[in-house]
């Protein structure tokens, strides 16, 4: 295992733990009390919102999650009482623990009765995080730079190619 990958996976778990703890502080029922890996499962019944509704609200604000059944769920499997969150994608963008606390606050706002009046503010905050941590940094690390040359069509030029 490369040291960079080990560091990345350690950060994935740190981020998940902080996100789970922040969600607990916001009154969410985090199943198993927290997490030891990259996933968090929330039981939303105490929040009065279904997994499907919260998943839709979050997606509308550009936060991608998955509705998920929880133990003894009384909702249909297409509705659910739970929500599943993961931290690998945000960690790949280089977000850290403080950012997880912000994400927890945004999730809490989406689950609240004040969601409708806060949609634009939530979207703006998500946009700011995405701009702060772009998918592709302006300068790629040296190990990503390709040794290939490209022609004007975008095709790789191979030495000795008779075309």
DAVEN-V568116 format. One record per residue. N is the residue number from 1. RES is the residue in one small letter. SS is DSSP state (a for helix, b for strand, c for the rest). OMEGA is omega as a letter, one per 40 degrees, with the letter a starting at -180 (NA if undefined). D_FIRST is the distance of its C-alpha to the first C-alpha in Angstrom with 2 decimals. Layout:
n->N res->RES ss->SS omega->OMEGA d_first->D_FIRST
n->N res->RES ss->SS omega->OMEGA d_first->D_FIRST
This chain:
n->1 res->x ss->c omega->i d_first->0.00
n->2 res->x ss->c omega->i d_first->3.79
n->3 res->x ss->a omega->i d_first->6.44
n->4 res->x ss->a omega->i d_first->8.46
n->5 res->x ss->a omega->i d_first->6.82
n->6 res->x ss->a omega->i d_first->6.90
n->7 res->x ss->a omega->i d_first->10.35
n->8 res->x ss->a omega->a d_first->11.33
n->9 res->x ss->a omega->i d_first->10.92
n->10 res->x ss->a omega->i d_first->12.76
n->11 res->x ss->a omega->i d_first->15.35
n->12 res->x ss->a omega->a d_first->15.78
n->13 res->x ss->a omega->i d_first->16.79
n->14 res->x ss->a omega->a d_first->18.91
n->15 res->x ss->a omega->i d_first->20.63
n->16 res->x ss->a omega->i d_first->21.38
n->17 res->x ss->a omega->i d_first->22.85
n->18 res->x ss->a omega->i d_first->24.99
n->19 res->x ss->a omega->i d_first->26.13
n->20 res->x ss->a omega->a d_first->27.12
n->21 res->x ss->a omega->i d_first->29.00
n->22 res->x ss->a omega->i d_first->30.77
n->23 res->x ss->a omega->i d_first->31.83
n->24 res->x ss->a omega->i d_first->33.19
n->25 res->x ss->a omega->i d_first->35.15
n->26 res->x ss->c omega->i d_first->36.58
n->27 res->x ss->c omega->i d_first->37.88
n->28 res->x ss->c omega->i d_first->35.45
n->29 res->x ss->b omega->i d_first->34.90
n->30 res->x ss->b omega->a d_first->31.13
n->31 res->x ss->a omega->a d_first->30.67
n->32 res->x ss->a omega->i d_first->29.20
n->33 res->x ss->a omega->a d_first->29.96
n->34 res->x ss->c omega->a d_first->26.65
n->35 res->x ss->c omega->i d_first->23.05
n->36 res->x ss->c omega->a d_first->19.90
n->37 res->x ss->c omega->a d_first->17.78
n->38 res->x ss->c omega->a d_first->18.13
n->39 res->x ss->b omega->i d_first->21.59
n->40 res->x ss->b omega->i d_first->25.07
n->41 res->x ss->b omega->a d_first->28.19
n->42 res->x ss->b omega->i d_first->31.57
n->43 res->x ss->b omega->a d_first->34.92
n->44 res->x ss->c omega->a d_first->37.37
n->45 res->x ss->a omega->i d_first->40.62
n->46 res->x ss->a omega->i d_first->41.49
n->47 res->x ss->a omega->i d_first->41.17
n->48 res->x ss->c omega->i d_first->43.63
n->49 res->x ss->c omega->i d_first->41.53
n->50 res->x ss->c omega->i d_first->39.93
n->51 res->x ss->a omega->a d_first->36.38
n->52 res->x ss->a omega->a d_first->37.82
n->53 res->x ss->a omega->a d_first->39.85
n->54 res->x ss->a omega->i d_first->37.11
n->55 res->x ss->a omega->a d_first->34.64
n->56 res->x ss->a omega->i d_first->37.43
n->57 res->x ss->a omega->a d_first->38.26
n->58 res->x ss->a omega->i d_first->34.70
n->59 res->x ss->a omega->i d_first->34.26
n->60 res->x ss->a omega->i d_first->37.57
n->61 res->x ss->c omega->i d_first->36.08
n->62 res->x ss->c omega->i d_first->32.88
n->63 res->x ss->c omega->a d_first->30.63
n->64 res->x ss->c omega->i d_first->29.04
n->65 res->x ss->c omega->i d_first->28.77
n->66 res->x ss->b omega->i d_first->29.74
n->67 res->x ss->b omega->a d_first->32.73
n->68 res->x ss->b omega->i d_first->31.91
n->69 res->x ss->c omega->i d_first->34.13
n->70 res->x ss->c omega->i d_first->34.16
n->71 res->x ss->c omega->i d_first->35.55
n->72 res->x ss->c omega->a d_first->39.32
n->73 res->x ss->c omega->i d_first->39.28
n->74 res->x ss->c omega->i d_first->42.85
n->75 res->x ss->c omega->i d_first->42.06
n->76 res->x ss->c omega->a d_first->41.77
n->77 res->x ss->c omega->i d_first->38.32
n->78 res->x ss->c omega->a d_first->39.01
n->79 res->x ss->c omega->i d_first->39.75
n->80 res->x ss->c omega->i d_first->37.66
n->81 res->x ss->c omega->a d_first->37.81
n->82 res->x ss->b omega->i d_first->34.16
n->83 res->x ss->b omega->i d_first->31.55
n->84 res->x ss->b omega->i d_first->27.77
n->85 res->x ss->b omega->i d_first->25.62
n->86 res->x ss->b omega->a d_first->21.95
n->87 res->x ss->c omega->i d_first->20.12
n->88 res->x ss->a omega->a d_first->17.22
n->89 res->x ss->a omega->a d_first->19.77
n->90 res->x ss->a omega->i d_first->21.32
n->91 res->x ss->a omega->i d_first->18.12
n->92 res->x ss->a omega->i d_first->17.19
n->93 res->x ss->c omega->i d_first->20.61
n->94 res->x ss->c omega->i d_first->19.71
n->95 res->x ss->c omega->a d_first->22.16
n->96 res->x ss->c omega->a d_first->22.06
n->97 res->x ss->a omega->i d_first->23.92
n->98 res->x ss->a omega->i d_first->27.38
n->99 res->x ss->a omega->i d_first->26.98
n->100 res->x ss->a omega->i d_first->26.23
n->101 res->x ss->a omega->i d_first->29.60
n->102 res->x ss->a omega->i d_first->31.28
n->103 res->x ss->a omega->i d_first->29.86
n->104 res->x ss->a omega->i d_first->31.14
n->105 res->x ss->a omega->i d_first->34.53
n->106 res->x ss->a omega->i d_first->34.62
n->107 res->x ss->a omega->i d_first->33.88
n->108 res->x ss->a omega->i d_first->36.61
n->109 res->x ss->a omega->i d_first->39.03
n->110 res->x ss->a omega->a d_first->38.38
n->111 res->x ss->a omega->a d_first->39.20
n->112 res->x ss->c omega->i d_first->42.30
n->113 res->x ss->c omega->a d_first->45.89
n->114 res->x ss->c omega->a d_first->45.67
n->115 res->x ss->a omega->a d_first->43.18
n->116 res->x ss->a omega->a d_first->45.83
n->117 res->x ss->a omega->a d_first->46.99
n->118 res->x ss->a omega->a d_first->43.50
n->119 res->x ss->a omega->a d_first->41.93
n->120 res->x ss->a omega->i d_first->42.34
n->121 res->x ss->a omega->i d_first->41.07
n->122 res->x ss->a omega->i d_first->37.93
n->123 res->x ss->a omega->i d_first->37.32
n->124 res->x ss->a omega->i d_first->37.91
n->125 res->x ss->a omega->i d_first->35.41
n->126 res->x ss->a omega->i d_first->32.72
n->127 res->x ss->a omega->i d_first->33.67
n->128 res->x ss->a omega->i d_first->33.41
n->129 res->x ss->a omega->a d_first->29.87
n->130 res->x ss->a omega->i d_first->28.89
n->131 res->x ss->a omega->i d_first->30.62
n->132 res->x ss->a omega->a d_first->29.00
n->133 res->x ss->c omega->a d_first->25.50
n->134 res->x ss->c omega->i d_first->25.89
n->135 res->x ss->c omega->a d_first->23.52
n->136 res->x ss->c omega->i d_first->23.52
n->137 res->x ss->c omega->a d_first->24.18
n->138 res->x ss->c omega->i d_first->27.24
n->139 res->x ss->c omega->i d_first->25.33
n->140 res->x ss->c omega->i d_first->22.14
n->141 res->x ss->c omega->a d_first->19.42
n->142 res->x ss->a omega->a d_first->19.95
n->143 res->x ss->a omega->i d_first->16.90
n->144 res->x ss->a omega->a d_first->18.47
n->145 res->x ss->c omega->a d_first->21.87
n->146 res->x ss->c omega->i d_first->22.83
n->147 res->x ss->c omega->a d_first->24.68
n->148 res->x ss->c omega->i d_first->27.00
n->149 res->x ss->b omega->a d_first->30.54
n->150 res->x ss->b omega->i d_first->32.20
n->151 res->x ss->c omega->a d_first->35.85
n->152 res->x ss->c omega->i d_first->38.03
n->153 res->x ss->c omega->a d_first->37.16
n->154 res->x ss->c omega->i d_first->33.44
n->155 res->x ss->c omega->i d_first->32.78
n->156 res->x ss->b omega->i d_first->30.48
n->157 res->x ss->b omega->a d_first->32.69
n->158 res->x ss->c omega->i d_first->31.78
n->159 res->x ss->c omega->i d_first->33.55
n->160 res->x ss->c omega->i d_first->36.36
n->161 res->x ss->c omega->a d_first->36.72
n->162 res->x ss->c omega->a d_first->40.49
n->163 res->x ss->c omega->NA d_first->40.83
